[in-house]
Amino acid sequence: MSRPHPDRVPAAGGVLPVDKPTGPTSHDVVSRARRSLGTRRVGHTGTLDPLASGLLLLCVGPATRLSQFIVGADKRYTTTIRFGVETDSLDADGTVVKEDEAWHDVTEDQARAAVSMLGGDQDQVPPAYSAKKVDGEAAHRRARRGEKVELDAVPVTVHDARLLRFEPPELDLSLHVSSGTFVRAIARDLALRLGTVGHVTALRRTAVGPVAVDTSVSLVELDDPKTPLPWIRPLEAVSHLPGCQVDGTQARRLAQGQRLDVNDLGTPGLGDVGGWVRIRHDGELLAIGEVEEGALRPRKVFRTFESAAS
């Protein structure tokens, strides 16, 4: 593979938003990005099924080290659910396993009431056709072999759910959910609440954390070496993490791998975070750190000692 294209891949890398169309897998998009950008250091931050379209965040170059933090960001979707038909995968790519006519009795008021009850913290049973592991193997592989797959419920949060369109047997929803939430499972549970069955026929991811799909590039633009790419600074891509600002001396110490006492940072409540923190210096991302026992420890440093100095 050739060297990274200097006009398309900054030395520090970055996070590139791509608008994935329906059809290609997330891995297909990563492969095309590697060819187009001339580097193997490309990875996505959360799979989109072939049926789904929308925002796929790619980390390129040194920014691939941010992937684990972006994966946990909230997601936003729009989806179309069809009632009266259930498939084994809970989407339009699956095989029909059940049909009923109960959807004829569902009114718009009932649908709105059911959607309003989707919000909040809850335990969700993932679809059998998912990447969830069962004894070390993806559940969907077992399901495709005809094995019975029973997955444990996992805690998720639906921050917001809104009915956009009600035209039986279909309805459209907008959703703001925590990472790990399955929209296909929401469709299944909503249908059951309304006394029928259902599955997802269309799904589009519109945002990952603070990054919206309207800032993204198409696959055609990604493939064209003449297209400027809307690189997002790593700081924006992880802005869902708690943050703190450090001065030049503190930045120098962190860049050398030294820890800092949280009481010396002047960020109220930082000692109560007990987790990942984005550390900024001069408005740029210096490092991702972790708060442990009253100390901020740098875990992934993105700027050199010299650039971290004031």
Sine and cosine of phi, psi and omega as CSV:
sin_phi,cos_phi,sin_psi,cos_psi,sin_omega,cos_omega
0.00,0.00,0.65,-0.76,-0.02,-1.00
-0.93,0.36,0.20,-0.98,0.04,-1.00
-0.93,0.38,0.43,-0.90,0.03,-1.00
-0.81,0.59,0.67,-0.74,0.01,-1.00
-0.91,0.41,0.88,-0.48,-0.12,-0.99
-0.89,0.45,-0.45,0.89,-0.01,-1.00
-0.99,0.12,-0.16,0.99,-0.09,-1.00
-0.88,-0.47,-0.35,0.94,-0.04,-1.00
-0.82,-0.57,0.98,-0.19,0.06,-1.00
-0.87,0.49,0.42,-0.91,-0.03,-1.00
-0.85,0.53,-0.58,0.81,-0.01,-1.00
-1.00,0.10,-0.01,1.00,-0.05,-1.00
0.95,0.31,-0.36,-0.93,0.01,-1.00
0.20,-0.98,-0.05,-1.00,0.00,-1.00
-0.92,-0.40,0.87,-0.50,-0.09,-1.00
-0.94,-0.33,0.87,-0.50,0.04,-1.00
-1.00,0.07,0.79,-0.61,0.01,-1.00
-0.87,-0.50,0.68,-0.74,0.08,-1.00
-1.00,-0.03,0.99,-0.12,-0.03,-1.00
-0.97,0.25,0.77,-0.64,0.09,-1.00
-0.99,0.16,0.18,-0.98,0.13,-0.99
-0.93,0.38,0.56,-0.83,0.02,-1.00
0.90,-0.44,-0.94,0.35,-0.02,-1.00
-0.91,0.41,0.50,-0.87,0.14,-0.99
-0.99,0.14,0.23,-0.97,0.07,-1.00
-0.88,0.47,-0.60,0.80,0.03,-1.00
-0.91,0.41,-0.57,0.82,0.07,-1.00
-0.85,0.52,-0.68,0.73,-0.01,-1.00
-0.91,0.41,-0.67,0.74,0.03,-1.00
-0.87,0.49,-0.68,0.73,-0.01,-1.00
-0.89,0.46,-0.67,0.74,0.01,-1.00
-0.92,0.40,-0.61,0.79,0.03,-1.00
-0.91,0.42,-0.64,0.77,0.02,-1.00
-0.88,0.48,-0.68,0.73,0.01,-1.00
-0.92,0.39,-0.71,0.71,-0.08,-1.00
-0.93,0.37,-0.62,0.79,-0.07,-1.00
-1.00,-0.02,-0.20,0.98,0.04,-1.00
0.96,0.29,0.51,0.86,0.01,-1.00
-0.53,-0.85,0.55,-0.83,0.07,-1.00
-1.00,0.05,-0.18,0.98,-0.04,-1.00
-0.99,0.15,0.93,0.37,0.03,-1.00
-0.70,-0.71,0.72,-0.70,0.06,-1.00
-0.51,-0.86,0.48,-0.87,0.04,-1.00
-1.00,-0.05,0.22,-0.98,-0.13,-0.99
-0.88,-0.48,0.44,0.90,0.01,-1.00
0.45,-0.90,0.90,-0.43,-0.13,-0.99
-0.90,0.44,0.63,-0.78,0.23,-0.97
-0.92,-0.40,0.78,-0.63,0.03,-1.00
-0.88,0.48,0.41,-0.91,0.06,-1.00
-0.81,0.59,-0.59,0.81,0.02,-1.00
-0.90,0.43,-0.50,0.87,-0.12,-0.99
-1.00,0.07,0.46,-0.89,0.12,-0.99
-0.85,-0.52,0.11,-0.99,0.12,-0.99
0.92,-0.39,-0.39,-0.92,-0.24,-0.97
-0.95,0.32,0.86,-0.51,0.16,-0.99
-0.85,-0.53,0.89,-0.45,-0.01,-1.00
-1.00,0.03,0.81,-0.58,0.06,-1.00
-0.96,-0.29,0.75,-0.67,0.13,-0.99
-0.99,-0.14,0.75,-0.66,-0.09,-1.00
-0.82,-0.58,0.65,-0.76,0.04,-1.00
0.92,0.40,-0.59,-0.81,-0.02,-1.00
-0.84,0.55,-0.41,0.91,-0.02,-1.00
-0.93,0.35,-0.17,0.99,0.09,-1.00
-0.87,0.50,-0.36,0.93,0.02,-1.00
-0.95,0.31,-0.16,0.99,0.04,-1.00
-1.00,-0.01,-0.15,0.99,-0.15,-0.99
-0.80,0.60,-0.71,0.70,-0.09,-1.00
-0.89,0.45,-0.42,0.91,-0.02,-1.00
-1.00,0.08,-0.51,0.86,0.01,-1.00
-0.97,0.25,-0.54,0.84,-0.01,-1.00
-0.81,0.58,-0.59,0.81,-0.07,-1.00
-0.99,0.13,0.06,1.00,-0.02,-1.00
-0.96,0.28,0.43,-0.91,0.10,-1.00
-0.88,0.47,0.41,-0.91,0.02,-1.00
-0.82,-0.57,0.46,-0.89,0.12,-0.99
-0.83,-0.55,0.64,-0.77,-0.05,-1.00
-0.65,-0.76,0.38,-0.92,0.36,-0.93
-0.87,-0.49,0.59,-0.81,-0.07,-1.00
-0.54,-0.84,0.49,-0.87,0.13,-0.99
-0.93,-0.36,0.78,-0.62,0.01,-1.00
-0.91,-0.42,0.74,-0.67,0.06,-1.00
-0.95,-0.30,0.83,-0.56,0.04,-1.00
-1.00,0.02,0.33,-0.95,0.06,-1.00
1.00,-0.06,-0.21,0.98,-0.01,-1.00
-0.67,-0.74,0.78,-0.63,0.09,-1.00
-0.89,-0.45,0.66,-0.75,0.06,-1.00
-0.91,-0.42,0.30,-0.95,-0.04,-1.00
-0.91,0.41,-0.46,0.89,0.01,-1.00
-0.99,-0.11,-0.07,1.00,-0.03,-1.00
0.92,0.40,0.29,0.96,0.13,-0.99
-0.66,-0.75,0.01,-1.00,-0.12,-0.99
-0.95,0.31,-0.20,0.98,0.03,-1.00
-0.99,0.11,-0.15,0.99,-0.08,-1.00
-1.00,0.03,0.00,-1.00,0.04,-1.00
-1.00,-0.09,0.71,-0.71,0.00,-1.00
-0.90,0.43,0.79,-0.62,0.00,-1.00
-0.88,-0.47,-0.26,0.97,-0.02,-1.00
-0.36,-0.93,0.60,-0.80,0.09,-1.00
-0.66,-0.75,0.53,-0.85,0.13,-0.99
-0.46,-0.89,0.15,-0.99,-0.04,-1.00
-0.93,-0.37,0.18,0.98,-0.07,-1.00
-0.90,0.44,-0.35,0.94,-0.02,-1.00
-0.88,0.47,-0.40,0.92,0.02,-1.00
-0.86,0.51,-0.44,0.90,-0.07,-1.00
-1.00,-0.02,-0.07,1.00,-0.04,-1.00
-0.99,0.15,0.82,-0.58,0.04,-1.00
-0.99,-0.10,0.26,-0.97,0.02,-1.00
-0.90,0.43,-0.62,0.79,0.03,-1.00
-0.88,0.47,-0.66,0.75,0.04,-1.00
-0.90,0.43,-0.66,0.75,0.02,-1.00
-0.89,0.45,-0.70,0.71,0.01,-1.00
-0.89,0.47,-0.66,0.75,0.02,-1.00
-0.90,0.44,-0.66,0.75,0.00,-1.00
-0.92,0.40,-0.65,0.76,0.02,-1.00
-0.90,0.43,-0.63,0.78,-0.01,-1.00
-0.90,0.43,-0.35,0.94,-0.01,-1.00
-1.00,0.00,0.00,1.00,-0.01,-1.00
-0.97,0.25,-0.40,0.92,-0.14,-0.99
-0.96,0.29,0.35,-0.94,0.11,-0.99
0.96,-0.30,0.04,-1.00,0.07,-1.00
-0.97,0.25,0.66,-0.75,-0.06,-1.00
-0.34,-0.94,0.24,-0.97,0.11,-0.99
-0.98,-0.20,0.83,-0.56,-0.07,-1.00
-0.89,-0.46,0.73,-0.68,0.08,-1.00
-1.00,0.06,0.90,-0.44,-0.02,-1.00
-0.90,0.44,0.41,-0.91,0.08,-1.00
-0.90,0.43,0.50,-0.86,0.06,-1.00
-0.88,0.48,-0.58,0.81,0.05,-1.00
-1.00,0.05,0.99,0.16,0.00,-1.00
-0.49,-0.87,0.12,-0.99,-0.01,-1.00
-1.00,0.07,0.05,1.00,0.03,-1.00
-0.86,0.52,0.65,-0.76,-0.09,-1.00
-1.00,0.05,0.66,-0.75,0.13,-0.99
-0.81,-0.58,0.94,-0.35,-0.08,-1.00
0.79,0.61,0.69,0.73,0.08,-1.00
0.99,0.13,0.01,1.00,-0.02,-1.00
-0.85,-0.52,0.62,-0.78,-0.01,-1.00
-0.86,0.51,0.70,-0.72,-0.05,-1.00
-0.86,0.51,-0.59,0.81,-0.07,-1.00
-0.91,0.42,-0.49,0.87,0.03,-1.00
-0.92,0.38,-0.67,0.75,0.04,-1.00
-0.92,0.40,-0.67,0.74,-0.01,-1.00
-0.88,0.47,-0.63,0.77,-0.01,-1.00
-0.94,0.35,-0.36,0.93,0.08,-1.00
-1.00,0.10,-0.01,1.00,0.01,-1.00
1.00,0.03,0.12,0.99,0.02,-1.00
-0.97,0.23,0.52,-0.86,0.08,-1.00
-0.98,0.22,0.82,-0.57,-0.05,-1.00
-0.91,-0.42,0.84,-0.55,0.05,-1.00
-0.85,-0.53,0.91,-0.42,-0.04,-1.00
-0.97,-0.25,0.58,-0.82,0.06,-1.00
-0.96,0.26,0.51,-0.86,0.07,-1.00
-0.92,0.38,0.56,-0.83,0.02,-1.00
-0.83,-0.56,0.52,-0.85,0.01,-1.00
-0.96,0.28,0.76,-0.65,0.06,-1.00
-0.68,-0.73,0.19,-0.98,0.05,-1.00
-0.74,-0.67,0.79,-0.62,0.16,-0.99
-0.98,-0.19,0.97,-0.23,-0.05,-1.00
-0.95,0.32,-0.57,0.82,-0.03,-1.00
-0.37,-0.93,0.66,-0.76,0.07,-1.00
-0.64,-0.77,0.80,-0.60,-0.04,-1.00
-0.73,-0.69,0.66,-0.75,0.06,-1.00
-0.99,0.13,0.84,-0.54,-0.02,-1.00
-0.98,-0.19,-0.53,0.85,-0.06,-1.00
-0.44,-0.90,0.66,-0.75,0.06,-1.00
-0.75,-0.66,0.98,-0.18,0.03,-1.00
-0.70,-0.71,0.99,0.11,-0.09,-1.00
-0.76,0.65,0.67,-0.74,0.19,0.98
-1.00,-0.01,0.36,0.93,-0.03,-1.00
-0.89,-0.46,0.42,-0.91,0.22,-0.98
-0.55,-0.83,0.41,-0.91,0.04,-1.00
-0.92,-0.38,0.64,-0.77,0.03,-1.00
-0.81,-0.59,0.47,-0.88,0.30,-0.95
-0.93,-0.36,0.65,-0.76,-0.10,-0.99
-0.71,-0.71,0.64,-0.77,0.15,-0.99
-0.83,-0.55,0.92,-0.39,-0.17,-0.98
-0.73,-0.69,0.29,-0.96,0.07,-1.00
-0.97,0.24,0.32,-0.95,0.07,-1.00
-0.86,0.50,0.63,-0.78,0.01,-1.00
1.00,-0.02,-0.06,1.00,0.04,-1.00
-0.99,0.16,0.72,-0.69,0.03,-1.00
-0.99,-0.16,0.88,-0.48,0.03,-1.00
-0.91,0.42,-0.57,0.82,0.03,-1.00
-0.88,0.47,-0.59,0.81,0.04,-1.00
-0.94,0.33,-0.57,0.82,0.08,-1.00
-0.88,0.47,-0.67,0.74,0.03,-1.00
-0.88,0.48,-0.71,0.71,0.02,-1.00
-0.86,0.52,-0.75,0.67,-0.07,-1.00
-0.94,0.34,-0.59,0.81,0.04,-1.00
-0.90,0.43,-0.68,0.73,0.02,-1.00
-0.88,0.48,-0.70,0.72,0.01,-1.00
-0.88,0.47,-0.63,0.78,0.01,-1.00
-0.89,0.45,-0.47,0.88,0.00,-1.00
-1.00,-0.09,0.12,0.99,0.08,-1.00
0.98,0.18,0.40,0.92,-0.01,-1.00
-0.63,-0.77,-0.26,-0.96,0.09,-1.00
-0.84,-0.55,0.22,-0.97,-0.03,-1.00
-0.18,-0.98,0.16,-0.99,0.05,-1.00
-0.42,-0.91,0.28,-0.96,0.00,-1.00
-0.99,0.12,0.77,-0.64,0.06,-1.00
-0.95,-0.30,-0.32,0.95,0.04,-1.00
-0.47,-0.88,0.61,-0.79,-0.01,-1.00
-0.55,-0.84,0.75,-0.66,0.02,-1.00
-0.70,-0.71,0.80,-0.60,0.06,-1.00
-1.00,0.00,0.84,-0.54,-0.10,-1.00
-0.97,-0.23,-0.25,0.97,0.02,-1.00
-0.30,-0.95,0.52,-0.86,0.17,-0.99
-0.80,-0.60,0.92,-0.39,-0.09,-1.00
0.83,0.55,-0.79,-0.62,-0.03,-1.00
-1.00,0.06,-0.04,1.00,-0.09,-1.00
-1.00,-0.09,0.82,-0.57,-0.05,-1.00
-0.97,-0.22,0.42,-0.91,-0.05,-1.00
-0.91,0.41,-0.41,0.91,-0.04,-1.00
-0.96,0.29,-0.03,1.00,0.11,-0.99
-0.99,-0.16,0.10,1.00,-0.19,-0.98
-1.00,-0.09,0.15,-0.99,0.07,-1.00
-0.94,-0.34,0.43,-0.90,0.08,-1.00
-0.99,0.12,0.19,-0.98,0.06,-1.00
-0.90,0.43,-0.57,0.82,0.03,-1.00
-0.89,0.45,-0.69,0.72,0.03,-1.00
-0.92,0.39,-0.61,0.80,0.03,-1.00
-0.89,0.46,-0.63,0.78,-0.03,-1.00
-0.96,0.28,-0.37,0.93,-0.08,-1.00
-1.00,0.03,0.93,-0.37,-0.05,-1.00
-0.90,0.44,-0.23,0.97,0.00,-1.00
-1.00,0.03,-0.14,0.99,-0.05,-1.00
-0.99,0.12,0.85,-0.53,0.11,-0.99
-0.90,0.44,0.66,-0.75,-0.03,-1.00
-0.97,-0.23,0.71,-0.70,-0.05,-1.00
-0.98,0.18,0.95,0.32,0.00,-1.00
-0.88,0.47,0.71,-0.70,0.05,-1.00
-0.98,-0.21,0.74,-0.68,0.04,-1.00
-0.87,0.49,0.63,-0.78,0.01,-1.00
-0.78,0.62,-0.53,0.85,-0.01,-1.00
-0.85,0.53,-0.67,0.74,-0.03,-1.00
-0.93,0.37,-0.62,0.78,-0.07,-1.00
-0.92,0.39,-0.40,0.92,-0.01,-1.00
-0.91,-0.41,0.40,0.91,-0.06,-1.00
-0.95,0.33,-0.10,1.00,0.09,-1.00
-0.97,0.23,-0.22,0.98,0.04,-1.00
-0.99,0.11,0.52,-0.85,0.11,-0.99
-0.84,0.54,0.55,-0.83,-0.08,-1.00
-0.78,-0.63,0.36,-0.93,0.12,-0.99
-0.56,-0.83,0.42,-0.91,-0.01,-1.00
-0.94,-0.33,0.68,-0.73,0.02,-1.00
-0.85,-0.53,0.42,-0.91,0.03,-1.00
-1.00,0.05,-0.03,-1.00,-0.09,-1.00
-0.88,0.48,-0.68,0.73,-0.01,-1.00
-0.91,0.42,-0.70,0.72,0.03,-1.00
-0.90,0.43,-0.64,0.77,0.02,-1.00
-0.88,0.47,-0.66,0.75,0.02,-1.00
-0.87,0.49,-0.70,0.71,-0.01,-1.00
-0.91,0.42,-0.69,0.73,0.01,-1.00
-0.90,0.44,-0.65,0.76,-0.01,-1.00
-0.90,0.44,-0.39,0.92,0.05,-1.00
-1.00,0.03,0.02,1.00,0.03,-1.00
1.00,0.00,0.14,0.99,-0.02,-1.00
-0.99,0.10,0.48,-0.88,0.03,-1.00
-1.00,-0.01,0.34,-0.94,0.04,-1.00
-0.81,-0.58,0.55,-0.83,0.12,-0.99
-0.96,0.29,0.78,-0.63,-0.06,-1.00
-0.89,0.46,-0.43,0.90,0.00,-1.00
-0.94,0.33,-0.26,0.96,-0.01,-1.00
-1.00,-0.03,-0.01,1.00,-0.13,-0.99
-1.00,-0.09,-0.26,0.96,0.04,-1.00
0.93,0.36,0.43,0.90,0.04,-1.00
-0.92,-0.39,0.97,-0.24,-0.04,-1.00
-0.84,0.54,0.70,-0.71,0.07,-1.00
0.99,0.15,-0.05,1.00,-0.05,-1.00
-0.89,0.45,-0.57,0.82,0.00,-1.00
-0.92,0.39,-0.27,0.96,0.00,-1.00
-1.00,-0.06,-0.07,1.00,-0.07,-1.00
-0.91,0.40,-0.78,0.63,0.03,-1.00
0.88,0.48,0.62,0.79,-0.02,-1.00
-0.21,-0.98,-0.46,-0.89,-0.07,-1.00
-0.96,0.26,0.61,-0.80,-0.01,-1.00
-0.67,-0.74,0.69,-0.72,0.12,-0.99
-1.00,0.01,0.77,-0.64,-0.09,-1.00
-0.94,-0.33,0.84,-0.55,-0.06,-1.00
-0.93,-0.36,0.52,-0.86,0.13,-0.99
-0.60,-0.80,0.80,-0.60,-0.04,-1.00
0.82,0.58,0.60,0.80,0.08,-1.00
0.98,0.19,0.05,1.00,0.00,-1.00
-0.88,-0.48,0.39,-0.92,0.01,-1.00
-0.95,0.32,0.86,-0.51,0.05,-1.00
-1.00,-0.05,-0.71,0.70,-0.09,-1.00
-0.27,-0.96,0.27,-0.96,0.27,-0.96
-0.97,-0.24,0.82,-0.57,-0.01,-1.00
-0.87,-0.49,0.08,-1.00,0.01,-1.00
-0.72,-0.69,0.72,-0.69,0.03,-1.00
-1.00,-0.01,0.86,-0.51,0.02,-1.00
-0.64,-0.77,0.82,-0.57,0.10,-1.00
0.77,0.64,0.73,0.69,0.09,-1.00
0.98,0.17,0.11,0.99,-0.01,-1.00
-0.83,-0.56,0.57,-0.82,0.10,-1.00
-0.98,-0.18,0.89,-0.46,-0.04,-1.00
-0.94,-0.35,0.79,-0.62,0.04,-1.00
-0.95,0.31,0.77,-0.64,0.00,-1.00
-0.95,-0.32,-0.62,0.78,0.04,-1.00
-0.69,-0.72,0.93,-0.37,-0.05,-1.00
-0.98,-0.18,0.75,-0.66,-0.10,-1.00
-0.94,-0.35,-0.06,1.00,0.03,-1.00
-0.79,-0.62,0.55,-0.84,-0.05,-1.00
-0.97,0.26,0.20,-0.98,0.02,-1.00
-0.83,0.55,-0.71,0.71,-0.05,-1.00
-0.91,0.41,-0.70,0.72,-0.04,-1.00
-0.95,0.31,-0.31,0.95,0.01,-1.00
-1.00,0.08,-0.22,0.98,-0.01,-1.00
-0.97,0.26,0.49,-0.87,0.00,-1.00
-0.99,0.14,0.00,0.00,0.00,0.00
